């Protein structure tokens, strides 16, 4: 069973930046994605990246978030810039579409 480990979250002021990492226990899937779940809301898709590096972003993060991946390291990254309070959420990685298995997530809190 694949393991998904997210890291890099933290507390940041509005306008700040964070870089999230996602490491898998096996070769990462053709399309990997980030998802997030804000307090009191359902989990939502944020963005995905294919093995060839092509990306797709949700409208709410387009222009602010950037995906990258290192296939040799089984790792995917999410560079988040110009963070807003509404970006506060628990961030998860998974394939797209997602497996039933999820990691623990990494908490991003954007607050002054």
Gaussian input, Z-matrix of N, CA and C with variables (Angstrom, degrees):
# hf/3-21g

backbone

0 1
 N
 C     1     B1
 C     2     B2     1     A1
 N     3     B3     2     A2     1     D1
 C     4     B4     3     A3     2     D2
 C     5     B5     4     A4     3     D3
 N     6     B6     5     A5     4     D4
 C     7     B7     6     A6     5     D5
 C     8     B8     7     A7     6     D6
 N     9     B9     8     A8     7     D7
 C    10    B10     9     A9     8     D8
 C    11    B11    10    A10     9     D9
 N    12    B12    11    A11    10    D10
 C    13    B13    12    A12    11    D11
 C    14    B14    13    A13    12    D12
 N    15    B15    14    A14    13    D13
 C    16    B16    15    A15    14    D14
 C    17    B17    16    A16    15    D15
 N    18    B18    17    A17    16    D16
 C    19    B19    18    A18    17    D17
 C    20    B20    19    A19    18    D18
 N    21    B21    20    A20    19    D19
 C    22    B22    21    A21    20    D20
 C    23    B23    22    A22    21    D21
 N    24    B24    23    A23    22    D22
 C    25    B25    24    A24    23    D23
 C    26    B26    25    A25    24    D24
 N    27    B27    26    A26    25    D25
 C    28    B28    27    A27    26    D26
 C    29    B29    28    A28    27    D27
 N    30    B30    29    A29    28    D28
 C    31    B31    30    A30    29    D29
 C    32    B32    31    A31    30    D30
 N    33    B33    32    A32    31    D31
 C    34    B34    33    A33    32    D32
 C    35    B35    34    A34    33    D33
 N    36    B36    35    A35    34    D34
 C    37    B37    36    A36    35    D35
 C    38    B38    37    A37    36    D36
 N    39    B39    38    A38    37    D37
 C    40    B40    39    A39    38    D38
 C    41    B41    40    A40    39    D39
 N    42    B42    41    A41    40    D40
 C    43    B43    42    A42    41    D41
 C    44    B44    43    A43    42    D42
 N    45    B45    44    A44    43    D43
 C    46    B46    45    A45    44    D44
 C    47    B47    46    A46    45    D45
 N    48    B48    47    A47    46    D46
 C    49    B49    48    A48    47    D47
 C    50    B50    49    A49    48    D48
 N    51    B51    50    A50    49    D49
 C    52    B52    51    A51    50    D50
 C    53    B53    52    A52    51    D51
 N    54    B54    53    A53    52    D52
 C    55    B55    54    A54    53    D53
 C    56    B56    55    A55    54    D54
 N    57    B57    56    A56    55    D55
 C    58    B58    57    A57    56    D56
 C    59    B59    58    A58    57    D57
 N    60    B60    59    A59    58    D58
 C    61    B61    60    A60    59    D59
 C    62    B62    61    A61    60    D60
 N    63    B63    62    A62    61    D61
 C    64    B64    63    A63    62    D62
 C    65    B65    64    A64    63    D63
 N    66    B66    65    A65    64    D64
 C    67    B67    66    A66    65    D65
 C    68    B68    67    A67    66    D66
 N    69    B69    68    A68    67    D67
 C    70    B70    69    A69    68    D68
 C    71    B71    70    A70    69    D69
 N    72    B72    71    A71    70    D70
 C    73    B73    72    A72    71    D71
 C    74    B74    73    A73    72    D72
 N    75    B75    74    A74    73    D73
 C    76    B76    75    A75    74    D74
 C    77    B77    76    A76    75    D75
 N    78    B78    77    A77    76    D76
 C    79    B79    78    A78    77    D77
 C    80    B80    79    A79    78    D78
 N    81    B81    80    A80    79    D79
 C    82    B82    81    A81    80    D80
 C    83    B83    82    A82    81    D81
 N    84    B84    83    A83    82    D82
 C    85    B85    84    A84    83    D83
 C    86    B86    85    A85    84    D84
 N    87    B87    86    A86    85    D85
 C    88    B88    87    A87    86    D86
 C    89    B89    88    A88    87    D87
 N    90    B90    89    A89    88    D88
 C    91    B91    90    A90    89    D89
 C    92    B92    91    A91    90    D90
 N    93    B93    92    A92    91    D91
 C    94    B94    93    A93    92    D92
 C    95    B95    94    A94    93    D93
 N    96    B96    95    A95    94    D94
 C    97    B97    96    A96    95    D95
 C    98    B98    97    A97    96    D96
 N    99    B99    98    A98    97    D97
 C   100   B100    99    A99    98    D98
 C   101   B101   100   A100    99    D99
 N   102   B102   101   A101   100   D100
 C   103   B103   102   A102   101   D101
 C   104   B104   103   A103   102   D102
 N   105   B105   104   A104   103   D103
 C   106   B106   105   A105   104   D104
 C   107   B107   106   A106   105   D105
 N   108   B108   107   A107   106   D106
 C   109   B109   108   A108   107   D107
 C   110   B110   109   A109   108   D108
 N   111   B111   110   A110   109   D109
 C   112   B112   111   A111   110   D110
 C   113   B113   112   A112   111   D111
 N   114   B114   113   A113   112   D112
 C   115   B115   114   A114   113   D113
 C   116   B116   115   A115   114   D114
 N   117   B117   116   A116   115   D115
 C   118   B118   117   A117   116   D116
 C   119   B119   118   A118   117   D117
 N   120   B120   119   A119   118   D118
 C   121   B121   120   A120   119   D119
 C   122   B122   121   A121   120   D120
 N   123   B123   122   A122   121   D121
 C   124   B124   123   A123   122   D122
 C   125   B125   124   A124   123   D123
 N   126   B126   125   A125   124   D124
 C   127   B127   126   A126   125   D125
 C   128   B128   127   A127   126   D126
 N   129   B129   128   A128   127   D127
 C   130   B130   129   A129   128   D128
 C   131   B131   130   A130   129   D129
 N   132   B132   131   A131   130   D130
 C   133   B133   132   A132   131   D131
 C   134   B134   133   A133   132   D132
 N   135   B135   134   A134   133   D133
 C   136   B136   135   A135   134   D134
 C   137   B137   136   A136   135   D135
 N   138   B138   137   A137   136   D136
 C   139   B139   138   A138   137   D137
 C   140   B140   139   A139   138   D138
 N   141   B141   140   A140   139   D139
 C   142   B142   141   A141   140   D140
 C   143   B143   142   A142   141   D141
 N   144   B144   143   A143   142   D142
 C   145   B145   144   A144   143   D143
 C   146   B146   145   A145   144   D144
 N   147   B147   146   A146   145   D145
 C   148   B148   147   A147   146   D146
 C   149   B149   148   A148   147   D147
 N   150   B150   149   A149   148   D148
 C   151   B151   150   A150   149   D149
 C   152   B152   151   A151   150   D150
 N   153   B153   152   A152   151   D151
 C   154   B154   153   A153   152   D152
 C   155   B155   154   A154   153   D153
 N   156   B156   155   A155   154   D154
 C   157   B157   156   A156   155   D155
 C   158   B158   157   A157   156   D156
 N   159   B159   158   A158   157   D157
 C   160   B160   159   A159   158   D158
 C   161   B161   160   A160   159   D159
 N   162   B162   161   A161   160   D160
 C   163   B163   162   A162   161   D161
 C   164   B164   163   A163   162   D162
 N   165   B165   164   A164   163   D163
 C   166   B166   165   A165   164   D164
 C   167   B167   166   A166   165   D165
 N   168   B168   167   A167   166   D166
 C   169   B169   168   A168   167   D167
 C   170   B170   169   A169   168   D168
 N   171   B171   170   A170   169   D169
 C   172   B172   171   A171   170   D170
 C   173   B173   172   A172   171   D171
 N   174   B174   173   A173   172   D172
 C   175   B175   174   A174   173   D173
 C   176   B176   175   A175   174   D174
 N   177   B177   176   A176   175   D175
 C   178   B178   177   A177   176   D176
 C   179   B179   178   A178   177   D177
 N   180   B180   179   A179   178   D178
 C   181   B181   180   A180   179   D179
 C   182   B182   181   A181   180   D180
 N   183   B183   182   A182   181   D181
 C   184   B184   183   A183   182   D182
 C   185   B185   184   A184   183   D183
 N   186   B186   185   A185   184   D184
 C   187   B187   186   A186   185   D185
 C   188   B188   187   A187   186   D186
 N   189   B189   188   A188   187   D187
 C   190   B190   189   A189   188   D188
 C   191   B191   190   A190   189   D189
 N   192   B192   191   A191   190   D190
 C   193   B193   192   A192   191   D191
 C   194   B194   193   A193   192   D192
 N   195   B195   194   A194   193   D193
 C   196   B196   195   A195   194   D194
 C   197   B197   196   A196   195   D195
 N   198   B198   197   A197   196   D196
 C   199   B199   198   A198   197   D197
 C   200   B200   199   A199   198   D198
 N   201   B201   200   A200   199   D199
 C   202   B202   201   A201   200   D200
 C   203   B203   202   A202   201   D201
 N   204   B204   203   A203   202   D202
 C   205   B205   204   A204   203   D203
 C   206   B206   205   A205   204   D204
 N   207   B207   206   A206   205   D205
 C   208   B208   207   A207   206   D206
 C   209   B209   208   A208   207   D207
 N   210   B210   209   A209   208   D208
 C   211   B211   210   A210   209   D209
 C   212   B212   211   A211   210   D210
 N   213   B213   212   A212   211   D211
 C   214   B214   213   A213   212   D212
 C   215   B215   214   A214   213   D213
 N   216   B216   215   A215   214   D214
 C   217   B217   216   A216   215   D215
 C   218   B218   217   A217   216   D216
 N   219   B219   218   A218   217   D217
 C   220   B220   219   A219   218   D218
 C   221   B221   220   A220   219   D219
 N   222   B222   221   A221   220   D220
 C   223   B223   222   A222   221   D221
 C   224   B224   223   A223   222   D222
 N   225   B225   224   A224   223   D223
 C   226   B226   225   A225   224   D224
 C   227   B227   226   A226   225   D225
 N   228   B228   227   A227   226   D226
 C   229   B229   228   A228   227   D227
 C   230   B230   229   A229   228   D228
 N   231   B231   230   A230   229   D229
 C   232   B232   231   A231   230   D230
 C   233   B233   232   A232   231   D231
 N   234   B234   233   A233   232   D232
 C   235   B235   234   A234   233   D233
 C   236   B236   235   A235   234   D234
 N   237   B237   236   A236   235   D235
 C   238   B238   237   A237   236   D236
 C   239   B239   238   A238   237   D237
 N   240   B240   239   A239   238   D238
 C   241   B241   240   A240   239   D239
 C   242   B242   241   A241   240   D240
 N   243   B243   242   A242   241   D241
 C   244   B244   243   A243   242   D242
 C   245   B245   244   A244   243   D243
 N   246   B246   245   A245   244   D244
 C   247   B247   246   A246   245   D245
 C   248   B248   247   A247   246   D246
 N   249   B249   248   A248   247   D247
 C   250   B250   249   A249   248   D248
 C   251   B251   250   A250   249   D249
 N   252   B252   251   A251   250   D250
 C   253   B253   252   A252   251   D251
 C   254   B254   253   A253   252   D252
 N   255   B255   254   A254   253   D253
 C   256   B256   255   A255   254   D254
 C   257   B257   256   A256   255   D255
 N   258   B258   257   A257   256   D256
 C   259   B259   258   A258   257   D257
 C   260   B260   259   A259   258   D258
 N   261   B261   260   A260   259   D259
 C   262   B262   261   A261   260   D260
 C   263   B263   262   A262   261   D261
 N   264   B264   263   A263   262   D262
 C   265   B265   264   A264   263   D263
 C   266   B266   265   A265   264   D264
 N   267   B267   266   A266   265   D265
 C   268   B268   267   A267   266   D266
 C   269   B269   268   A268   267   D267
 N   270   B270   269   A269   268   D268
 C   271   B271   270   A270   269   D269
 C   272   B272   271   A271   270   D270
 N   273   B273   272   A272   271   D271
 C   274   B274   273   A273   272   D272
 C   275   B275   274   A274   273   D273
 N   276   B276   275   A275   274   D274
 C   277   B277   276   A276   275   D275
 C   278   B278   277   A277   276   D276
 N   279   B279   278   A278   277   D277
 C   280   B280   279   A279   278   D278
 C   281   B281   280   A280   279   D279
 N   282   B282   281   A281   280   D280
 C   283   B283   282   A282   281   D281
 C   284   B284   283   A283   282   D282
 N   285   B285   284   A284   283   D283
 C   286   B286   285   A285   284   D284
 C   287   B287   286   A286   285   D285
 N   288   B288   287   A287   286   D286
 C   289   B289   288   A288   287   D287
 C   290   B290   289   A289   288   D288
 N   291   B291   290   A290   289   D289
 C   292   B292   291   A291   290   D290
 C   293   B293   292   A292   291   D291
 N   294   B294   293   A293   292   D292
 C   295   B295   294   A294   293   D293
 C   296   B296   295   A295   294   D294
 N   297   B297   296   A296   295   D295
 C   298   B298   297   A297   296   D296
 C   299   B299   298   A298   297   D297
 N   300   B300   299   A299   298   D298
 C   301   B301   300   A300   299   D299
 C   302   B302   301   A301   300   D300
 N   303   B303   302   A302   301   D301
 C   304   B304   303   A303   302   D302
 C   305   B305   304   A304   303   D303
 N   306   B306   305   A305   304   D304
 C   307   B307   306   A306   305   D305
 C   308   B308   307   A307   306   D306
 N   309   B309   308   A308   307   D307
 C   310   B310   309   A309   308   D308
 C   311   B311   310   A310   309   D309
 N   312   B312   311   A311   310   D310
 C   313   B313   312   A312   311   D311
 C   314   B314   313   A313   312   D312
 N   315   B315   314   A314   313   D313
 C   316   B316   315   A315   314   D314
 C   317   B317   316   A316   315   D315
 N   318   B318   317   A317   316   D316
 C   319   B319   318   A318   317   D317
 C   320   B320   319   A319   318   D318
 N   321   B321   320   A320   319   D319
 C   322   B322   321   A321   320   D320
 C   323   B323   322   A322   321   D321
 N   324   B324   323   A323   322   D322
 C   325   B325   324   A324   323   D323
 C   326   B326   325   A325   324   D324
 N   327   B327   326   A326   325   D325
 C   328   B328   327   A327   326   D326
 C   329   B329   328   A328   327   D327
 N   330   B330   329   A329   328   D328
 C   331   B331   330   A330   329   D329
 C   332   B332   331   A331   330   D330
 N   333   B333   332   A332   331   D331
 C   334   B334   333   A333   332   D332
 C   335   B335   334   A334   333   D333

   B1=1.4678
   B2=1.5223
   B3=1.3079
   B4=1.4531
   B5=1.5285
   B6=1.3075
   B7=1.4647
   B8=1.5157
   B9=1.2974
   B10=1.4581
   B11=1.5203
   B12=1.3283
   B13=1.4596
   B14=1.5168
   B15=1.3150
   B16=1.4560
   B17=1.5284
   B18=1.3285
   B19=1.4602
   B20=1.5170
   B21=1.3267
   B22=1.4482
   B23=1.5103
   B24=1.3125
   B25=1.4560
   B26=1.5168
   B27=1.3222
   B28=1.4589
   B29=1.5072
   B30=1.3153
   B31=1.4661
   B32=1.5204
   B33=1.3054
   B34=1.4595
   B35=1.5180
   B36=1.3209
   B37=1.4556
   B38=1.5217
   B39=1.3185
   B40=1.4712
   B41=1.5317
   B42=1.3173
   B43=1.4581
   B44=1.5133
   B45=1.3117
   B46=1.4593
   B47=1.5153
   B48=1.3348
   B49=1.4683
   B50=1.5185
   B51=1.3080
   B52=1.4582
   B53=1.5193
   B54=1.3284
   B55=1.4596
   B56=1.5209
   B57=1.3046
   B58=1.4550
   B59=1.5245
   B60=1.3272
   B61=1.4580
   B62=1.5242
   B63=1.3153
   B64=1.4599
   B65=1.5178
   B66=1.3168
   B67=1.4594
   B68=1.5127
   B69=1.3134
   B70=1.4583
   B71=1.5257
   B72=1.3095
   B73=1.4634
   B74=1.5184
   B75=1.2945
   B76=1.4599
   B77=1.5148
   B78=1.2984
   B79=1.4559
   B80=1.5319
   B81=1.3232
   B82=1.4644
   B83=1.5217
   B84=1.2754
   B85=1.4444
   B86=1.5280
   B87=1.2842
   B88=1.4621
   B89=1.5230
   B90=1.3242
   B91=1.4497
   B92=1.5284
   B93=1.3311
   B94=1.4571
   B95=1.5196
   B96=1.3133
   B97=1.4595
   B98=1.5192
   B99=1.3221
   B100=1.4589
   B101=1.5242
   B102=1.3011
   B103=1.4509
   B104=1.5227
   B105=1.3202
   B106=1.4666
   B107=1.5186
   B108=1.3117
   B109=1.4560
   B110=1.5148
   B111=1.3097
   B112=1.4535
   B113=1.5273
   B114=1.3186
   B115=1.4637
   B116=1.5207
   B117=1.3164
   B118=1.4574
   B119=1.5169
   B120=1.3286
   B121=1.4621
   B122=1.5217
   B123=1.3245
   B124=1.4445
   B125=1.5291
   B126=1.3153
   B127=1.4552
   B128=1.5229
   B129=1.3363
   B130=1.4542
   B131=1.5268
   B132=1.2817
   B133=1.4644
   B134=1.5174
   B135=1.3428
   B136=1.4557
   B137=1.5240
   B138=1.3362
   B139=1.4597
   B140=1.5249
   B141=1.3328
   B142=1.4642
   B143=1.5103
   B144=1.3398
   B145=1.4560
   B146=1.5191
   B147=1.3153
   B148=1.4540
   B149=1.5286
   B150=1.3114
   B151=1.4598
   B152=1.5253
   B153=1.3309
   B154=1.4669
   B155=1.5249
   B156=1.3378
   B157=1.4581
   B158=1.5101
   B159=1.2913
   B160=1.4567
   B161=1.5276
   B162=1.3175
   B163=1.4644
   B164=1.5240
   B165=1.3179
   B166=1.4576
   B167=1.5285
   B168=1.3279
   B169=1.4584
   B170=1.5285
   B171=1.3149
   B172=1.4453
   B173=1.5236
   B174=1.3104
   B175=1.4579
   B176=1.5268
   B177=1.3193
   B178=1.4598
   B179=1.5336
   B180=1.3296
   B181=1.4647
   B182=1.5163
   B183=1.3045
   B184=1.4609
   B185=1.5304
   B186=1.3147
   B187=1.4541
   B188=1.5175
   B189=1.3235
   B190=1.4722
   B191=1.5279
   B192=1.3168
   B193=1.4725
   B194=1.5223
   B195=1.3307
   B196=1.4633
   B197=1.5207
   B198=1.3186
   B199=1.4637
   B200=1.5180
   B201=1.3310
   B202=1.4581
   B203=1.5209
   B204=1.3053
   B205=1.4671
   B206=1.5139
   B207=1.3149
   B208=1.4541
   B209=1.5208
   B210=1.3085
   B211=1.4610
   B212=1.5320
   B213=1.3152
   B214=1.4632
   B215=1.5260
   B216=1.3328
   B217=1.4636
   B218=1.5288
   B219=1.3280
   B220=1.4667
   B221=1.5239
   B222=1.3085
   B223=1.4509
   B224=1.5261
   B225=1.3133
   B226=1.4573
   B227=1.5248
   B228=1.3212
   B229=1.4589
   B230=1.5258
   B231=1.3291
   B232=1.4575
   B233=1.5246
   B234=1.3132
   B235=1.4516
   B236=1.5238
   B237=1.3085
   B238=1.4539
   B239=1.5182
   B240=1.3045
   B241=1.4624
   B242=1.5257
   B243=1.3180
   B244=1.4707
   B245=1.5212
   B246=1.3035
   B247=1.4587
   B248=1.5271
   B249=1.3180
   B250=1.4521
   B251=1.5228
   B252=1.3081
   B253=1.4704
   B254=1.5321
   B255=1.3127
   B256=1.4714
   B257=1.5191
   B258=1.3323
   B259=1.4664
   B260=1.5253
   B261=1.3225
   B262=1.4677
   B263=1.5156
   B264=1.3329
   B265=1.4656
   B266=1.5161
   B267=1.3028
   B268=1.4571
   B269=1.5265
   B270=1.3112
   B271=1.4559
   B272=1.5194
   B273=1.3267
   B274=1.4516
   B275=1.5240
   B276=1.3167
   B277=1.4546
   B278=1.5193
   B279=1.3055
   B280=1.4587
   B281=1.5191
   B282=1.3073
   B283=1.4519
   B284=1.5259
   B285=1.3213
   B286=1.4528
   B287=1.5175
   B288=1.3405
   B289=1.4639
   B290=1.5226
   B291=1.3231
   B292=1.4688
   B293=1.5263
   B294=1.3476
   B295=1.4488
   B296=1.5289
   B297=1.3182
   B298=1.4629
   B299=1.5247
   B300=1.3251
   B301=1.4642
   B302=1.5212
   B303=1.3389
   B304=1.4537
   B305=1.5222
   B306=1.3158
   B307=1.4506
   B308=1.5124
   B309=1.3318
   B310=1.4570
   B311=1.5160
   B312=1.2987
   B313=1.4501
   B314=1.5173
   B315=1.3165
   B316=1.4559
   B317=1.5246
   B318=1.3193
   B319=1.4626
   B320=1.5131
   B321=1.3146
   B322=1.4549
   B323=1.5239
   B324=1.3242
   B325=1.4558
   B326=1.5194
   B327=1.3210
   B328=1.4609
   B329=1.5282
   B330=1.3088
   B331=1.4565
   B332=1.5134
   B333=1.3216
   B334=1.4599
   B335=1.5252
   A1=108.77
   A2=116.56
   A3=120.57
   A4=110.08
   A5=115.38
   A6=121.47
   A7=109.18
   A8=115.72
   A9=122.88
   A10=107.85
   A11=116.92
   A12=121.21
   A13=109.36
   A14=114.87
   A15=121.19
   A16=109.67
   A17=116.30
   A18=121.08
   A19=109.94
   A20=115.20
   A21=120.49
   A22=115.89
   A23=117.12
   A24=119.34
   A25=111.76
   A26=114.81
   A27=119.86
   A28=111.34
   A29=114.27
   A30=121.64
   A31=108.50
   A32=116.38
   A33=121.27
   A34=109.13
   A35=116.08
   A36=120.24
   A37=110.53
   A38=117.05
   A39=119.47
   A40=110.49
   A41=114.99
   A42=120.71
   A43=113.91
   A44=116.61
   A45=120.92
   A46=112.87
   A47=114.11
   A48=120.96
   A49=110.73
   A50=114.97
   A51=123.25
   A52=108.11
   A53=115.05
   A54=120.52
   A55=108.42
   A56=116.06
   A57=121.57
   A58=109.94
   A59=115.17
   A60=121.37
   A61=109.58
   A62=114.43
   A63=121.12
   A64=107.13
   A65=115.74
   A66=120.89
   A67=109.12
   A68=116.18
   A69=120.69
   A70=109.95
   A71=114.79
   A72=120.71
   A73=112.22
   A74=116.60
   A75=121.49
   A76=106.74
   A77=116.04
   A78=119.39
   A79=109.72
   A80=114.26
   A81=117.35
   A82=110.46
   A83=113.54
   A84=122.10
   A85=111.82
   A86=115.20
   A87=118.89
   A88=111.08
   A89=117.07
   A90=120.52
   A91=108.15
   A92=114.93
   A93=121.50
   A94=108.25
   A95=115.06
   A96=119.56
   A97=111.44
   A98=113.89
   A99=121.62
   A100=107.82
   A101=112.91
   A102=121.65
   A103=106.94
   A104=117.01
   A105=118.91
   A106=109.89
   A107=113.81
   A108=120.39
   A109=108.70
   A110=116.06
   A111=121.86
   A112=109.40
   A113=117.67
   A114=120.29
   A115=112.04
   A116=115.82
   A117=120.96
   A118=115.25
   A119=116.73
   A120=119.95
   A121=110.56
   A122=115.80
   A123=120.57
   A124=110.20
   A125=114.73
   A126=120.49
   A127=109.60
   A128=115.81
   A129=120.34
   A130=110.72
   A131=115.01
   A132=122.50
   A133=109.32
   A134=117.33
   A135=122.33
   A136=111.41
   A137=115.64
   A138=120.08
   A139=108.41
   A140=116.26
   A141=119.10
   A142=111.80
   A143=113.44
   A144=120.95
   A145=108.29
   A146=115.59
   A147=120.64
   A148=109.68
   A149=114.92
   A150=119.57
   A151=111.92
   A152=115.71
   A153=118.99
   A154=112.51
   A155=116.46
   A156=120.72
   A157=115.11
   A158=117.63
   A159=119.52
   A160=109.54
   A161=115.88
   A162=120.98
   A163=111.89
   A164=113.64
   A165=121.22
   A166=106.67
   A167=116.79
   A168=121.58
   A169=110.84
   A170=114.88
   A171=119.49
   A172=110.44
   A173=115.73
   A174=120.00
   A175=112.27
   A176=117.04
   A177=120.24
   A178=112.88
   A179=117.72
   A180=120.01
   A181=112.51
   A182=117.50
   A183=121.68
   A184=110.63
   A185=115.61
   A186=120.22
   A187=113.87
   A188=117.11
   A189=121.07
   A190=112.13
   A191=116.69
   A192=121.84
   A193=109.31
   A194=115.15
   A195=120.85
   A196=109.82
   A197=115.14
   A198=121.93
   A199=110.40
   A200=114.35
   A201=120.75
   A202=107.67
   A203=116.41
   A204=119.47
   A205=109.92
   A206=114.82
   A207=122.61
   A208=106.07
   A209=116.40
   A210=119.99
   A211=112.20
   A212=116.70
   A213=120.33
   A214=111.81
   A215=115.88
   A216=121.00
   A217=112.25
   A218=116.42
   A219=120.39
   A220=111.02
   A221=116.22
   A222=120.74
   A223=110.95
   A224=113.79
   A225=121.92
   A226=107.31
   A227=116.20
   A228=120.95
   A229=110.42
   A230=114.91
   A231=121.03
   A232=107.78
   A233=116.24
   A234=121.33
   A235=107.90
   A236=115.65
   A237=121.11
   A238=109.38
   A239=116.45
   A240=122.77
   A241=109.98
   A242=115.13
   A243=121.25
   A244=111.19
   A245=115.60
   A246=120.23
   A247=111.68
   A248=114.69
   A249=122.93
   A250=109.45
   A251=117.91
   A252=119.59
   A253=112.30
   A254=117.08
   A255=119.53
   A256=113.74
   A257=117.57
   A258=121.55
   A259=111.32
   A260=116.94
   A261=120.37
   A262=110.18
   A263=115.21
   A264=120.55
   A265=109.80
   A266=114.82
   A267=122.15
   A268=106.25
   A269=116.60
   A270=122.03
   A271=110.50
   A272=114.89
   A273=122.39
   A274=110.20
   A275=116.14
   A276=120.17
   A277=108.60
   A278=114.88
   A279=121.75
   A280=106.92
   A281=116.19
   A282=117.99
   A283=108.02
   A284=114.44
   A285=120.45
   A286=107.85
   A287=117.78
   A288=127.81
   A289=111.96
   A290=117.52
   A291=120.56
   A292=114.23
   A293=113.24
   A294=120.69
   A295=109.14
   A296=115.83
   A297=119.80
   A298=111.05
   A299=116.59
   A300=121.56
   A301=110.18
   A302=115.62
   A303=121.92
   A304=109.75
   A305=116.42
   A306=120.98
   A307=110.64
   A308=114.73
   A309=120.61
   A310=111.85
   A311=116.91
   A312=120.62
   A313=111.71
   A314=116.05
   A315=121.77
   A316=107.87
   A317=115.46
   A318=120.87
   A319=111.23
   A320=115.25
   A321=122.77
   A322=108.16
   A323=115.50
   A324=120.69
   A325=108.23
   A326=115.42
   A327=120.88
   A328=107.60
   A329=114.54
   A330=119.11
   A331=110.03
   A332=115.02
   A333=119.81
   A334=109.85
   D1=130.80
   D2=-176.45
   D3=-70.19
   D4=143.71
   D5=174.22
   D6=-109.35
   D7=137.28
   D8=179.85
   D9=-119.21
   D10=123.98
   D11=-176.42
   D12=-124.90
   D13=116.16
   D14=178.83
   D15=-100.70
   D16=146.73
   D17=177.50
   D18=-154.20
   D19=168.16
   D20=174.69
   D21=105.66
   D22=-4.36
   D23=-179.79
   D24=-71.43
   D25=173.26
   D26=179.41
   D27=168.68
   D28=-170.76
   D29=178.15
   D30=-98.73
   D31=129.18
   D32=-178.88
   D33=-141.76
   D34=149.17
   D35=178.17
   D36=-78.21
   D37=155.51
   D38=175.71
   D39=-53.98
   D40=137.32
   D41=-176.28
   D42=90.31
   D43=-9.10
   D44=-179.01
   D45=-81.97
   D46=-175.40
   D47=-176.14
   D48=-132.79
   D49=152.87
   D50=171.75
   D51=-144.92
   D52=155.70
   D53=174.82
   D54=-124.53
   D55=116.64
   D56=178.38
   D57=-94.16
   D58=149.17
   D59=176.28
   D60=-125.04
   D61=149.12
   D62=176.71
   D63=-135.22
   D64=121.08
   D65=179.00
   D66=-117.69
   D67=135.69
   D68=178.95
   D69=-110.87
   D70=159.12
   D71=-175.55
   D72=-84.39
   D73=-2.32
   D74=179.75
   D75=-147.66
   D76=177.30
   D77=179.91
   D78=-54.17
   D79=128.85
   D80=-176.22
   D81=-69.64
   D82=155.64
   D83=-170.38
   D84=-73.82
   D85=166.63
   D86=-176.90
   D87=-58.42
   D88=-45.63
   D89=177.01
   D90=-119.77
   D91=119.33
   D92=177.81
   D93=-111.53
   D94=147.06
   D95=-175.78
   D96=-137.06
   D97=159.35
   D98=167.76
   D99=-107.17
   D100=142.21
   D101=175.75
   D102=-128.43
   D103=161.77
   D104=176.26
   D105=-146.25
   D106=153.08
   D107=178.13
   D108=-132.12
   D109=111.52
   D110=178.10
   D111=-82.49
   D112=156.99
   D113=179.51
   D114=-54.29
   D115=127.28
   D116=177.21
   D117=77.21
   D118=6.17
   D119=-178.75
   D120=-122.88
   D121=165.50
   D122=177.39
   D123=-79.86
   D124=157.29
   D125=176.34
   D126=-63.47
   D127=138.14
   D128=-179.67
   D129=-129.93
   D130=151.65
   D131=175.50
   D132=-74.22
   D133=138.86
   D134=-178.17
   D135=-109.21
   D136=-50.55
   D137=-175.36
   D138=-170.25
   D139=159.58
   D140=173.83
   D141=-141.57
   D142=160.29
   D143=179.89
   D144=-136.87
   D145=134.85
   D146=178.61
   D147=-89.43
   D148=168.67
   D149=-178.76
   D150=-59.91
   D151=-30.34
   D152=-179.17
   D153=-82.71
   D154=1.71
   D155=176.98
   D156=93.75
   D157=-5.22
   D158=177.86
   D159=-69.57
   D160=143.36
   D161=-172.21
   D162=-128.49
   D163=161.52
   D164=175.15
   D165=-147.44
   D166=135.01
   D167=-175.07
   D168=-125.13
   D169=148.08
   D170=172.15
   D171=-70.23
   D172=154.84
   D173=-176.10
   D174=-60.03
   D175=-32.91
   D176=-175.25
   D177=-71.79
   D178=-17.14
   D179=-177.60
   D180=-119.76
   D181=-7.27
   D182=-177.52
   D183=-57.58
   D184=131.26
   D185=-179.58
   D186=89.23
   D187=-12.40
   D188=-179.56
   D189=-115.65
   D190=-33.14
   D191=-178.11
   D192=-106.95
   D193=145.48
   D194=178.69
   D195=-135.06
   D196=127.99
   D197=178.59
   D198=-95.58
   D199=147.86
   D200=169.45
   D201=-150.76
   D202=165.11
   D203=179.48
   D204=-148.58
   D205=150.57
   D206=175.05
   D207=-121.56
   D208=97.14
   D209=-174.63
   D210=-62.89
   D211=-33.20
   D212=-179.54
   D213=-66.18
   D214=-27.73
   D215=-179.54
   D216=-101.35
   D217=4.25
   D218=-178.04
   D219=53.04
   D220=41.69
   D221=-173.99
   D222=-132.82
   D223=142.76
   D224=177.02
   D225=-125.01
   D226=147.45
   D227=-178.07
   D228=-125.67
   D229=151.55
   D230=173.54
   D231=-131.00
   D232=107.40
   D233=175.18
   D234=-86.88
   D235=120.14
   D236=-176.83
   D237=-114.61
   D238=116.28
   D239=179.22
   D240=-115.58
   D241=165.38
   D242=178.37
   D243=48.61
   D244=47.84
   D245=-175.60
   D246=-65.04
   D247=145.79
   D248=-178.95
   D249=-119.86
   D250=157.03
   D251=177.02
   D252=-55.11
   D253=-33.29
   D254=-180.00
   D255=-72.18
   D256=-5.50
   D257=173.11
   D258=-82.67
   D259=-8.44
   D260=179.05
   D261=-59.90
   D262=123.75
   D263=-176.50
   D264=-177.36
   D265=169.20
   D266=168.64
   D267=-90.22
   D268=122.70
   D269=-175.86
   D270=-101.55
   D271=132.98
   D272=-179.49
   D273=-124.86
   D274=152.85
   D275=169.75
   D276=-115.35
   D277=154.37
   D278=179.07
   D279=-170.39
   D280=172.19
   D281=172.66
   D282=-74.41
   D283=169.71
   D284=179.61
   D285=-127.05
   D286=113.37
   D287=0.48
   D288=-70.17
   D289=158.67
   D290=-170.00
   D291=-75.41
   D292=152.68
   D293=169.31
   D294=-73.73
   D295=168.62
   D296=173.19
   D297=-71.69
   D298=-24.38
   D299=-179.77
   D300=-84.02
   D301=132.85
   D302=177.41
   D303=-126.29
   D304=154.02
   D305=174.02
   D306=-82.17
   D307=-170.61
   D308=-179.19
   D309=-78.38
   D310=-20.36
   D311=-176.98
   D312=81.29
   D313=167.17
   D314=175.58
   D315=-132.15
   D316=132.13
   D317=-172.11
   D318=-86.22
   D319=127.71
   D320=174.19
   D321=-113.43
   D322=122.79
   D323=178.81
   D324=-122.24
   D325=121.23
   D326=179.87
   D327=-111.33
   D328=109.56
   D329=-174.53
   D330=-158.06
   D331=147.85
   D332=175.56
   D333=-92.79

